[in-house]
Amino acid sequence: MTTPTKGATVLDRCGVAPPDAAGEVAEQRLPLTFFDMIWLYLLPIKRLLFYKHPCSTTHFRESIIPNLKNSLSETLLQYLPLAGNLLYPLDSGFPELRYLPGDSVTVTFSESSGTFDFSFMTGNQPRPADDFHDFVPNLPEPKIDSHSGFKLVPVLAIQVTLFPETGISVAVTNHHVVGDASSIVRFIKAWSSASKLGHSAENVIPPFYDRSVIIDPSGRRANSFWNHTKAFKFGSLRTLPSYFPTNRVRSTLVLQKQNIESLKDLVLAKTPGSIHLSSFTVTIAYVWSCFARSAEESGEEIDENDPEYFGFAVDARSRLDPPAPAAYFGNCIAFVVAESTHGRIKAEDGFIAAAEIIGDLIRKKVTKEELLRDADEWFVKYGPLFGKRLYGVSGSPKFDLYDTDFGWGNPIKYEAISIDGELYSISLCKSREFEGGLEIGVSFPKKKMDAFLAVFSDGLKSEN
């Protein structure tokens, strides 16, 4: 694993394994479902939480580090796949997740340099994106197991960084193939709870691993997706980012409840039909319209007839028949993609058009009957969209990390570092400061960021 560079000094790097009680499990293997298979070649997901917690290096070493190690070990007893590896066949065979006794998660404990301005970097204003990567781990490099004929790919890495007398950051990097946001956020919260309490919380529903709840109507979908992923290979089976240095800036935008309600009122006043009108609908529609309206100012030359797409994931657990448990661990998300043209979305009424398209799509598509109807065609329909003007959203207000308390209070800032590797993706989560509000994370080259922020701000002013 790459050693953090100018921004942080490594104090300790170790493997944290489940406690000895896990030795009672000789081995745990989990087959990949068609939901998992989609993510084989995409880059890892990186989440970063900042906490205001004045603390000395001595206290960090002697108290916080041992507690985090012990609580993580205890938590992994329930989350064995995260300590294991993705087994990727070198020749024939089928990929799967496997935990063996002795497997562990690589955890780095580091200390920031004195040049890092904690207050500035945890603000909302544009900040250099590259500066965050010193505090976020890469996954360890895969290893070849010639005996079994598999490549062993670690699926989780963690880094905890002390900012002396100021705060602490916790970064979690995971291969998406091991689990979606619902699964990983549940793990992070279980770990933070164990850290705060000194033991695993009681009455917590454990992760559910039974793959039989993921029904494949044809019995061939997982195998078909496996063949498709090998053919497409959007990336390689790598764990190190190909996009660093990013030469980007990161900003956080906040839509307060009154902003969201104003946007809803605007849509209601101008939309004759019945659409799904939610905070998510109007937020995504507004961001999409701001992307389109700021493109020319940022130097992009786009024909008005060029297609634009906005895709988002939908948690399918409750929409399966029968439903999967909420605690199902793995990937269980479906894809929904809205489509229009650049000219329509950048027009004066582009926000209304985007809201109608997205709201109508959610109303018709996000149902038990329709959500997975076209699942067999996902690769054929959506694979060709990569490389086009495809916007996406990472995260969801449903998975709130702002109540993740390791014993130092709630975090003061969340950053979805993964969007640095995407052309047009944003992050979305609940607002930390404003009840009913939403935080939108964006990462762009500075010229594009300046143009986008100006359009975003001006649009809100005109709606008030």
Solvent accessible surface area in square Angstrom, and as a share of the most:
residue,aa,sasa,rsa
1,M,63,0.28
2,T,78,0.45
3,T,75,0.44
4,P,20,0.13
5,T,90,0.52
6,K,162,0.68
7,G,9,0.09
8,A,6,0.05
9,T,91,0.53
10,V,44,0.25
11,L,34,0.17
12,D,44,0.23
13,R,84,0.31
14,C,35,0.21
15,G,49,0.47
16,V,10,0.06
17,A,37,0.29
18,P,13,0.08
19,P,48,0.30
20,D,141,0.73
21,A,51,0.40
22,A,2,0.02
23,G,47,0.45
24,E,154,0.69
25,V,56,0.32
26,A,80,0.62
27,E,71,0.32
28,Q,43,0.19
29,R,105,0.38
30,L,14,0.07
31,P,71,0.44
32,L,5,0.02
33,T,13,0.07
34,F,3,0.01
35,F,1,0.01
36,D,0,0.00
37,M,0,0.00
38,I,16,0.08
39,W,31,0.11
40,L,1,0.01
41,Y,10,0.04
42,L,41,0.20
43,L,43,0.21
44,P,9,0.06
45,I,35,0.18
46,K,6,0.03
47,R,23,0.08
48,L,0,0.00
49,L,4,0.02
50,F,0,0.00
51,Y,0,0.00
52,K,106,0.45
53,H,45,0.20
54,P,89,0.56
55,C,6,0.04
56,S,43,0.28
57,T,41,0.24
58,T,80,0.47
59,H,86,0.38
60,F,0,0.00
61,R,119,0.43
62,E,129,0.58
63,S,49,0.32
64,I,10,0.05
65,I,11,0.05
66,P,52,0.33
67,N,53,0.27
68,L,1,0.00
69,K,57,0.24
70,N,104,0.53
71,S,5,0.03
72,L,1,0.01
73,S,20,0.13
74,E,63,0.28
75,T,5,0.03
76,L,0,0.00
77,L,62,0.31
78,Q,93,0.41
79,Y,12,0.04
80,L,10,0.05
81,P,4,0.02
82,L,2,0.01
83,A,2,0.01
84,G,4,0.04
85,N,23,0.12
86,L,0,0.00
87,L,1,0.00
88,Y,28,0.11
89,P,5,0.03
90,L,85,0.42
91,D,134,0.69
92,S,94,0.61
93,G,46,0.45
94,F,71,0.30
95,P,0,0.00
96,E,32,0.14
97,L,2,0.01
98,R,24,0.09
99,Y,4,0.02
100,L,56,0.28
101,P,63,0.39
102,G,70,0.67
103,D,28,0.15
104,S,48,0.31
105,V,2,0.01
106,T,33,0.19
107,V,1,0.01
108,T,1,0.00
109,F,1,0.01
110,S,0,0.00
111,E,38,0.17
112,S,11,0.07
113,S,37,0.24
114,G,84,0.81
115,T,127,0.74
116,F,32,0.13
117,D,80,0.41
118,F,12,0.05
119,S,82,0.53
120,F,84,0.35
121,M,6,0.03
122,T,17,0.10
123,G,18,0.17
124,N,56,0.29
125,Q,71,0.32
126,P,52,0.33
127,R,0,0.00
128,P,58,0.37
129,A,0,0.00
130,D,35,0.18
131,D,45,0.23
132,F,0,0.00
133,H,23,0.10
134,D,14,0.07
135,F,2,0.01
136,V,10,0.06
137,P,6,0.04
138,N,23,0.12
139,L,0,0.00
140,P,25,0.16
141,E,89,0.40
142,P,33,0.21
143,K,149,0.63
144,I,100,0.51
145,D,36,0.19
146,S,101,0.65
147,H,179,0.80
148,S,45,0.29
149,G,29,0.28
150,F,36,0.15
151,K,52,0.22
152,L,32,0.16
153,V,1,0.00
154,P,24,0.15
155,V,0,0.00
156,L,4,0.02
157,A,0,0.00
158,I,0,0.00
159,Q,1,0.01
160,V,0,0.00
161,T,0,0.00
162,L,0,0.00
163,F,7,0.03
164,P,51,0.32
165,E,110,0.49
166,T,36,0.21
167,G,0,0.00
168,I,0,0.00
169,S,0,0.00
170,V,1,0.01
171,A,0,0.00
172,V,3,0.02
173,T,0,0.00
174,N,1,0.00
175,H,4,0.02
176,H,19,0.08
177,V,0,0.00
178,V,0,0.00
179,G,1,0.01
180,D,3,0.02
181,A,22,0.17
182,S,8,0.05
183,S,1,0.01
184,I,1,0.00
185,V,8,0.05
186,R,91,0.33
187,F,0,0.00
188,I,1,0.01
189,K,63,0.27
190,A,28,0.21
191,W,1,0.00
192,S,4,0.03
193,S,32,0.21
194,A,1,0.00
195,S,6,0.04
196,K,113,0.48
197,L,91,0.45
198,G,56,0.54
199,H,91,0.41
200,S,49,0.32
201,A,30,0.23
202,E,140,0.63
203,N,156,0.80
204,V,87,0.50
205,I,121,0.62
206,P,73,0.46
207,P,18,0.11
208,F,69,0.29
209,Y,41,0.16
210,D,72,0.37
211,R,26,0.09
212,S,83,0.53
213,V,35,0.20
214,I,17,0.09
215,I,96,0.49
216,D,38,0.20
217,P,103,0.65
218,S,48,0.31
219,G,61,0.59
220,R,170,0.62
221,R,14,0.05
222,A,22,0.17
223,N,79,0.41
224,S,41,0.26
225,F,1,0.00
226,W,13,0.05
227,N,73,0.38
228,H,52,0.23
229,T,2,0.01
230,K,80,0.34
231,A,85,0.66
232,F,74,0.31
233,K,106,0.45
234,F,64,0.26
235,G,17,0.17
236,S,58,0.37
237,L,24,0.12
238,R,74,0.27
239,T,1,0.01
240,L,64,0.32
241,P,28,0.18
242,S,84,0.54
243,Y,41,0.16
244,F,97,0.40
245,P,83,0.52
246,T,17,0.10
247,N,119,0.61
248,R,31,0.11
249,V,21,0.12
250,R,3,0.01
251,S,3,0.02
252,T,11,0.07
253,L,25,0.12
254,V,33,0.19
255,L,0,0.00
256,Q,53,0.23
257,K,112,0.47
258,Q,111,0.49
259,N,22,0.11
260,I,1,0.01
261,E,70,0.31
262,S,35,0.23
263,L,1,0.01
264,K,38,0.16
265,D,85,0.44
266,L,42,0.21
267,V,1,0.00
268,L,117,0.58
269,A,87,0.67
270,K,121,0.51
271,T,17,0.10
272,P,135,0.85
273,G,49,0.47
274,S,90,0.58
275,I,33,0.17
276,H,76,0.34
277,L,41,0.21
278,S,30,0.19
279,S,38,0.24
280,F,47,0.20
281,T,0,0.00
282,V,0,0.00
283,T,0,0.00
284,I,0,0.00
285,A,0,0.00
286,Y,4,0.02
287,V,0,0.00
288,W,0,0.00
289,S,0,0.00
290,C,0,0.00
291,F,1,0.00
292,A,2,0.01
293,R,98,0.36
294,S,1,0.01
295,A,0,0.00
296,E,135,0.60
297,E,126,0.56
298,S,14,0.09
299,G,50,0.49
300,E,45,0.20
301,E,176,0.79
302,I,35,0.18
303,D,81,0.42
304,E,95,0.43
305,N,124,0.64
306,D,54,0.28
307,P,56,0.35
308,E,0,0.00
309,Y,18,0.07
310,F,0,0.00
311,G,11,0.11
312,F,12,0.05
313,A,51,0.40
314,V,16,0.09
315,D,36,0.19
316,A,0,0.00
317,R,9,0.03
318,S,70,0.45
319,R,60,0.22
320,L,13,0.07
321,D,118,0.61
322,P,87,0.55
323,P,72,0.45
324,A,7,0.05
325,P,50,0.31
326,A,66,0.51
327,A,6,0.05
328,Y,1,0.00
329,F,2,0.01
330,G,0,0.00
331,N,0,0.00
332,C,0,0.00
333,I,20,0.10
334,A,0,0.00
335,F,40,0.17
336,V,1,0.01
337,V,30,0.17
338,A,1,0.01
339,E,105,0.47
340,S,11,0.07
341,T,51,0.30
342,H,6,0.03
343,G,14,0.14
344,R,117,0.43
345,I,0,0.00
346,K,64,0.27
347,A,37,0.29
348,E,183,0.82
349,D,85,0.44
350,G,0,0.00
351,F,16,0.07
352,I,16,0.08
353,A,8,0.06
354,A,0,0.00
355,A,0,0.00
356,E,52,0.23
357,I,31,0.16
358,I,0,0.00
359,G,0,0.00
360,D,41,0.21
361,L,45,0.23
362,I,18,0.09
363,R,111,0.40
364,K,117,0.50
365,K,31,0.13
366,V,25,0.15
367,T,44,0.25
368,K,102,0.43
369,E,119,0.53
370,E,56,0.25
371,L,1,0.01
372,L,38,0.19
373,R,163,0.59
374,D,17,0.09
375,A,0,0.00
376,D,77,0.40
377,E,91,0.41
378,W,6,0.02
379,F,10,0.04
380,V,101,0.58
381,K,87,0.37
382,Y,34,0.13
383,G,7,0.07
384,P,74,0.47
385,L,18,0.09
386,F,103,0.43
387,G,76,0.73
388,K,101,0.43
389,R,27,0.10
390,L,44,0.22
391,Y,1,0.00
392,G,15,0.14
393,V,25,0.15
394,S,34,0.22
395,G,41,0.39
396,S,25,0.16
397,P,27,0.17
398,K,152,0.64
399,F,49,0.21
400,D,26,0.13
401,L,9,0.04
402,Y,15,0.06
403,D,78,0.41
404,T,1,0.00
405,D,24,0.13
406,F,1,0.01
407,G,43,0.42
408,W,30,0.11
409,G,33,0.31
410,N,88,0.45
411,P,2,0.01
412,I,41,0.21
413,K,6,0.02
414,Y,30,0.11
415,E,5,0.02
416,A,5,0.04
417,I,0,0.00
418,S,17,0.11
419,I,2,0.01
420,D,2,0.01
421,G,28,0.27
422,E,84,0.38
423,L,116,0.58
424,Y,28,0.11
425,S,21,0.13
426,I,0,0.00
427,S,9,0.06
428,L,3,0.01
429,C,13,0.08
430,K,95,0.40
431,S,15,0.10
432,R,110,0.40
433,E,103,0.46
434,F,76,0.32
435,E,164,0.73
436,G,43,0.42
437,G,3,0.03
438,L,10,0.05
439,E,12,0.06
440,I,0,0.00
441,G,10,0.09
442,V,1,0.00
443,S,1,0.01
444,F,1,0.00
445,P,63,0.40
446,K,126,0.53
447,K,130,0.55
448,K,23,0.10
449,M,0,0.00
450,D,65,0.34
451,A,8,0.06
452,F,0,0.00
453,L,38,0.19
454,A,52,0.40
455,V,25,0.14
456,F,7,0.03
457,S,46,0.30
458,D,81,0.42
459,G,4,0.04
460,L,26,0.13
461,K,140,0.59
462,S,85,0.55
463,E,63,0.28
464,N,130,0.66
